[in-house]
Amino acid sequence: MRYRLTFVAGLALGYVLGTRAGRERYEQLKKSAQRIAANPAVRNTAETAAQQGRVYAGKALHTVSDKVGDRVPASVAQRVRSLRDRSVNGTVEDDWGTSNT
């Protein structure tokens, strides 16, 4: 019984000390990530990558829809046509990140 009580006490102490150290390290990592995300160079690079991704996705949409053509179900073909109709200058305009509220 004495060993069991000692083991439980040690387990509780280790848990408390570990969670405090873990929380401090988590806060340090969180602050570092926020500093990196606030860096203008990082933000600019992320925006550029997102824009290039949209351009390539639009090109892929047109390429796939041209090659697949009538071999897809009508509901999918209609959705692809609606996406194609929404495209502007070869890029698909999307409403992601906008709020309608």
Secondary structure, DSSP 8 states (H G I E B T S, - for coil): -HHHHHHHHHHHHHHHHHHHHHHHHHHHHHHHHHHHHH-HHHHHHHHHHHHHHHHHHHHHHHHHHHHHGGGS-HHHHHHHHHHHHHEETTEE---TT----
